[in-house]
């Protein structure tokens, strides 16, 4: 499973952040790694230097073999919470999608 992390101009996409995001995604989606070819993570800060309740955004797009890409988004007060929330949403979505595929088999 290849993971690509993208950030907007308001977030420093340093090696530490990229490693943290990759570890979180691998941990959350490890059960599905055989079915996922690539995961793209997009991090953004909607308000820039201003603080806000829900101004950090994480969008995760997973590409599974033979299927259209699936995307989820989570907005939160911190990047950590946005990443965690989006990873949880993606895990739930993949469980549902793969469960439906196995039910049809």
N, CA and C atoms as a LAMMPS dump frame, in Angstrom:
ITEM: TIMESTEP
0
ITEM: NUMBER OF ATOMS
315
ITEM: BOX BOUNDS ff ff ff
-5.0000000000000000e+02 5.0000000000000000e+02
-5.0000000000000000e+02 5.0000000000000000e+02
-5.0000000000000000e+02 5.0000000000000000e+02
ITEM: ATOMS id mol type element x y z
1 1 1 N 0.868 -1.177 0
2 1 2 C 0 0 0
3 1 3 C 0.907 1.229 0
4 2 1 N 0.801 1.998 -1.055
5 2 2 C 1.579 3.221 -1.184
6 2 3 C 0.77 4.375 -0.582
7 3 1 N 1.425 5.223 0.22
8 3 2 C 0.753 6.362 0.841
9 3 3 C 1.438 7.633 0.405
10 4 1 N 0.647 8.577 -0.098
11 4 2 C 1.155 9.873 -0.533
12 4 3 C 0.493 10.942 0.324
13 5 1 N 1.297 11.827 0.924
14 5 2 C 0.783 12.881 1.788
15 5 3 C 0.995 14.224 1.109
16 6 1 N -0.085 14.994 0.993
17 6 2 C -0.049 16.326 0.387
18 6 3 C -0.526 17.347 1.422
19 7 1 N 0.104 18.517 1.425
20 7 2 C -0.316 19.579 2.339
21 7 3 C -0.54 20.866 1.558
22 8 1 N -1.362 21.741 2.141
23 8 2 C -1.548 23.042 1.502
24 8 3 C -0.441 23.992 1.975
25 9 1 N -0.487 25.237 1.526
26 9 2 C 0.573 26.209 1.842
27 9 3 C 0.611 26.586 3.326
28 10 1 N -0.447 26.299 4.082
29 10 2 C -0.503 26.67 5.489
30 10 3 C 0.025 25.591 6.428
31 11 1 N 0.35 24.418 5.9
32 11 2 C 0.828 23.31 6.722
33 11 3 C 2.213 22.897 6.241
34 12 1 N 3.146 22.827 7.178
35 12 2 C 4.506 22.414 6.869
36 12 3 C 4.533 20.897 6.723
37 13 1 N 4.709 20.427 5.517
38 13 2 C 4.711 18.992 5.247
39 13 3 C 6.078 18.38 5.494
40 14 1 N 6.628 18.58 6.693
41 14 2 C 7.969 18.078 7.016
42 14 3 C 7.967 16.555 7.144
43 15 1 N 9.175 15.985 7.22
44 15 2 C 9.321 14.528 7.265
45 15 3 C 8.643 13.918 8.487
46 16 1 N 8.683 14.63 9.62
47 16 2 C 8.05 14.129 10.837
48 16 3 C 6.544 13.993 10.679
49 17 1 N 5.919 15.006 10.095
50 17 2 C 4.478 14.967 9.874
51 17 3 C 4.114 13.858 8.894
52 18 1 N 4.869 13.748 7.815
53 18 2 C 4.599 12.714 6.813
54 18 3 C 4.729 11.321 7.437
55 19 1 N 5.762 11.104 8.247
56 19 2 C 5.951 9.808 8.897
57 19 3 C 4.804 9.51 9.859
58 20 1 N 4.361 10.525 10.591
59 20 2 C 3.243 10.353 11.534
60 20 3 C 1.959 9.989 10.788
61 21 1 N 1.675 10.691 9.703
62 21 2 C 0.47 10.426 8.92
63 21 3 C 0.533 9.028 8.312
64 22 1 N 1.668 8.674 7.735
65 22 2 C 1.812 7.35 7.134
66 22 3 C 1.597 6.249 8.172
67 23 1 N 2.164 6.409 9.366
68 23 2 C 2.002 5.407 10.422
69 23 3 C 0.538 5.294 10.847
70 24 1 N -0.146 6.427 10.969
71 24 2 C -1.565 6.413 11.356
72 24 3 C -2.414 5.704 10.312
73 25 1 N -2.151 5.996 9.049
74 25 2 C -2.926 5.393 7.959
75 25 3 C -2.646 3.894 7.871
76 26 1 N -1.383 3.51 7.939
77 26 2 C -1.036 2.08 7.89
78 26 3 C -1.688 1.32 9.037
79 27 1 N -1.674 1.91 10.225
80 27 2 C -2.274 1.262 11.386
81 27 3 C -3.787 1.11 11.211
82 28 1 N -4.441 2.179 10.781
83 28 2 C -5.906 2.162 10.65
84 28 3 C -6.383 1.251 9.525
85 29 1 N -5.623 1.18 8.44
86 29 2 C -6.081 0.456 7.255
87 29 3 C -5.326 -0.855 7.013
88 30 1 N -4.58 -1.32 7.996
89 30 2 C -3.748 -2.514 7.804
90 30 3 C -4.55 -3.751 7.389
91 31 1 N -5.774 -3.885 7.888
92 31 2 C -6.597 -5.044 7.525
93 31 3 C -6.948 -5.079 6.043
94 32 1 N -6.894 -3.919 5.398
95 32 2 C -7.322 -3.812 4.004
96 32 3 C -6.146 -3.638 3.05
97 33 1 N -4.918 -3.704 3.551
98 33 2 C -3.741 -3.395 2.735
99 33 3 C -3.617 -4.28 1.496
100 34 1 N -4.123 -5.488 1.555
101 34 2 C -4.058 -6.386 0.393
102 34 3 C -4.969 -5.904 -0.74
103 35 1 N -5.981 -5.123 -0.406
104 35 2 C -6.949 -4.655 -1.401
105 35 3 C -6.669 -3.229 -1.883
106 36 1 N -5.831 -2.493 -1.154
107 36 2 C -5.573 -1.085 -1.465
108 36 3 C -4.248 -0.961 -2.202
109 37 1 N -4.27 -0.268 -3.336
110 37 2 C -3.031 -0.046 -4.067
111 37 3 C -2.376 1.27 -3.643
112 38 1 N -3.193 2.3 -3.404
113 38 2 C -2.635 3.61 -3.063
114 38 3 C -3.6 4.39 -2.195
115 39 1 N -3.033 5.179 -1.283
116 39 2 C -3.818 6.071 -0.443
117 39 3 C -3.225 7.467 -0.584
118 40 1 N -4.074 8.441 -0.869
119 40 2 C -3.641 9.839 -0.907
120 40 3 C -4.268 10.566 0.259
121 41 1 N -3.447 11.298 1
122 41 2 C -3.905 12.066 2.142
123 41 3 C -3.658 13.542 1.83
124 42 1 N -4.699 14.35 1.946
125 42 2 C -4.597 15.785 1.707
126 42 3 C -4.909 16.511 3.01
127 43 1 N -3.924 17.274 3.518
128 43 2 C -4.091 18.026 4.753
129 43 3 C -4.168 19.505 4.439
130 44 1 N -5.112 20.193 5.065
131 44 2 C -5.23 21.631 4.831
132 44 3 C -5.669 22.347 6.095
133 45 1 N -5.314 23.615 6.151
134 45 2 C -5.711 24.501 7.237
135 45 3 C -6.565 25.58 6.59
136 46 1 N -7.866 25.469 6.78
137 46 2 C -8.819 26.333 6.078
138 46 3 C -8.673 27.817 6.411
139 47 1 N -8.246 28.139 7.645
140 47 2 C -8.169 29.54 8.07
141 47 3 C -6.749 30.076 8.137
142 48 1 N -5.779 29.315 7.731
143 48 2 C -4.4 29.774 7.775
144 48 3 C -3.954 30.045 9.195
145 49 1 N -3.49 31.263 9.45
146 49 2 C -2.945 31.634 10.768
147 49 3 C -4.031 31.821 11.828
148 50 1 N -5.271 31.987 11.405
149 50 2 C -6.356 32.162 12.366
150 50 3 C -6.719 30.831 13.005
151 51 1 N -7.14 30.872 14.251
152 51 2 C -7.606 29.658 14.921
153 51 3 C -9.101 29.503 14.716
154 52 1 N -9.56 28.275 14.692
155 52 2 C -10.981 28.01 14.525
156 52 3 C -11.331 26.657 15.098
157 53 1 N -12.618 26.433 15.305
158 53 2 C -13.067 25.176 15.882
159 53 3 C -12.835 23.993 14.946
160 54 1 N -13.106 24.163 13.691
161 54 2 C -13.018 23.06 12.73
162 54 3 C -12.203 23.482 11.513
163 55 1 N -11.035 24.085 11.735
164 55 2 C -10.316 24.637 10.592
165 55 3 C -9.243 23.725 10.001
166 56 1 N -8.974 22.584 10.62
167 56 2 C -8.019 21.628 10.059
168 56 3 C -8.817 20.552 9.319
169 57 1 N -8.342 20.213 8.119
170 57 2 C -9.102 19.279 7.28
171 57 3 C -8.191 18.168 6.781
172 58 1 N -8.688 16.947 6.822
173 58 2 C -7.974 15.792 6.277
174 58 3 C -8.908 15.068 5.316
175 59 1 N -8.451 14.909 4.087
176 59 2 C -9.203 14.153 3.099
177 59 3 C -8.34 12.946 2.732
178 60 1 N -8.927 11.764 2.807
179 60 2 C -8.225 10.534 2.453
180 60 3 C -8.933 9.893 1.268
181 61 1 N -8.151 9.566 0.247
182 61 2 C -8.676 8.865 -0.925
183 61 3 C -7.956 7.533 -1.035
184 62 1 N -8.708 6.448 -1.036
185 62 2 C -8.128 5.101 -1.165
186 62 3 C -8.485 4.543 -2.531
187 63 1 N -7.489 3.97 -3.169
188 63 2 C -7.692 3.322 -4.465
189 63 3 C -7.558 1.82 -4.273
190 64 1 N -8.661 1.123 -4.55
191 64 2 C -8.662 -0.326 -4.419
192 64 3 C -8.604 -0.957 -5.794
193 65 1 N -8.022 -2.133 -5.869
194 65 2 C -7.887 -2.844 -7.139
195 65 3 C -9.248 -3.053 -7.791
196 66 1 N -9.375 -2.628 -9.041
197 66 2 C -10.578 -2.88 -9.811
198 66 3 C -11.801 -2.07 -9.403
199 67 1 N -11.619 -1.038 -8.593
200 67 2 C -12.757 -0.233 -8.136
201 67 3 C -12.428 1.245 -8.276
202 68 1 N -13.469 2.062 -8.263
203 68 2 C -13.288 3.508 -8.282
204 68 3 C -12.697 3.968 -6.947
205 69 1 N -11.944 5.073 -6.937
206 69 2 C -11.399 5.588 -5.676
207 69 3 C -12.518 5.955 -4.699
208 70 1 N -12.238 5.79 -3.419
209 70 2 C -13.177 6.123 -2.355
210 70 3 C -12.549 7.229 -1.519
211 71 1 N -13.322 8.27 -1.196
212 71 2 C -12.771 9.385 -0.436
213 71 3 C -13.654 9.734 0.759
214 72 1 N -12.986 10.178 1.841
215 72 2 C -13.667 10.655 3.038
216 72 3 C -12.962 11.923 3.504
217 73 1 N -13.682 12.735 4.268
218 73 2 C -13.136 13.981 4.788
219 73 3 C -13.519 14.137 6.249
220 74 1 N -12.609 14.727 7.015
221 74 2 C -12.903 15.05 8.408
222 74 3 C -12.307 16.418 8.718
223 75 1 N -13.094 17.251 9.366
224 75 2 C -12.631 18.559 9.822
225 75 3 C -12.62 18.564 11.338
226 76 1 N -11.546 19.127 11.924
227 76 2 C -11.402 19.143 13.382
228 76 3 C -10.563 20.344 13.802
229 77 1 N -10.431 20.517 15.111
230 77 2 C -9.667 21.635 15.652
231 77 3 C -8.157 21.421 15.514
232 78 1 N -7.708 20.159 15.46
233 78 2 C -6.279 19.866 15.312
234 78 3 C -6.072 18.896 14.152
235 79 1 N -4.859 18.912 13.609
236 79 2 C -4.538 17.983 12.524
237 79 3 C -4.638 16.535 12.99
238 80 1 N -4.147 16.257 14.204
239 80 2 C -4.204 14.886 14.726
240 80 3 C -5.627 14.354 14.75
241 81 1 N -6.553 15.187 15.238
242 81 2 C -7.953 14.753 15.315
243 81 3 C -8.567 14.61 13.926
244 82 1 N -8.199 15.499 13.004
245 82 2 C -8.716 15.409 11.637
246 82 3 C -8.217 14.136 10.955
247 83 1 N -6.933 13.812 11.152
248 83 2 C -6.358 12.603 10.556
249 83 3 C -7.012 11.365 11.149
250 84 1 N -7.13 11.337 12.468
251 84 2 C -7.749 10.195 13.147
252 84 3 C -9.198 10.004 12.711
253 85 1 N -9.94 11.104 12.629
254 85 2 C -11.342 11.025 12.224
255 85 3 C -11.501 10.532 10.8
256 86 1 N -10.669 11.038 9.891
257 86 2 C -10.752 10.61 8.492
258 86 3 C -10.338 9.143 8.355
259 87 1 N -9.313 8.731 9.093
260 87 2 C -8.875 7.332 9.033
261 87 3 C -9.978 6.401 9.541
262 88 1 N -10.655 6.803 10.613
263 88 2 C -11.768 5.997 11.132
264 88 3 C -12.902 5.902 10.118
265 89 1 N -13.221 7.022 9.463
266 89 2 C -14.267 7.011 8.44
267 89 3 C -13.895 6.1 7.274
268 90 1 N -12.624 6.17 6.856
269 90 2 C -12.184 5.336 5.735
270 90 3 C -12.232 3.868 6.131
271 91 1 N -11.827 3.539 7.336
272 91 2 C -11.866 2.158 7.809
273 91 3 C -13.296 1.623 7.774
274 92 1 N -14.246 2.425 8.253
275 92 2 C -15.65 2.028 8.249
276 92 3 C -16.167 1.847 6.82
277 93 1 N -15.798 2.768 5.937
278 93 2 C -16.248 2.691 4.548
279 93 3 C -15.683 1.443 3.866
280 94 1 N -14.411 1.14 4.101
281 94 2 C -13.805 -0.041 3.483
282 94 3 C -14.394 -1.328 4.041
283 95 1 N -14.689 -1.355 5.338
284 95 2 C -15.345 -2.526 5.921
285 95 3 C -16.685 -2.769 5.241
286 96 1 N -17.435 -1.716 5.023
287 96 2 C -18.739 -1.823 4.375
288 96 3 C -18.59 -2.271 2.927
289 97 1 N -17.69 -1.63 2.201
290 97 2 C -17.492 -1.955 0.785
291 97 3 C -17.024 -3.389 0.604
292 98 1 N -16.024 -3.791 1.356
293 98 2 C -15.506 -5.153 1.208
294 98 3 C -16.489 -6.184 1.732
295 99 1 N -17.273 -5.827 2.745
296 99 2 C -18.302 -6.723 3.24
297 99 3 C -19.361 -6.986 2.179
298 100 1 N -19.74 -5.947 1.437
299 100 2 C -20.72 -6.106 0.359
300 100 3 C -20.16 -6.972 -0.765
301 101 1 N -18.865 -6.797 -1.057
302 101 2 C -18.238 -7.611 -2.108
303 101 3 C -18.21 -9.085 -1.715
304 102 1 N -17.867 -9.362 -0.466
305 102 2 C -17.83 -10.753 -0.012
306 102 3 C -19.218 -11.357 0.06
307 103 1 N -20.234 -10.545 0.363
308 103 2 C -21.599 -11.045 0.435
309 103 3 C -22.109 -11.469 -0.942
310 104 1 N -21.637 -10.771 -1.977
311 104 2 C -22.061 -11.091 -3.347
312 104 3 C -21.373 -12.35 -3.87
313 105 1 N -20.217 -12.683 -3.302
314 105 2 C -19.443 -13.839 -3.785
315 105 3 C -20.089 -15.142 -3.441
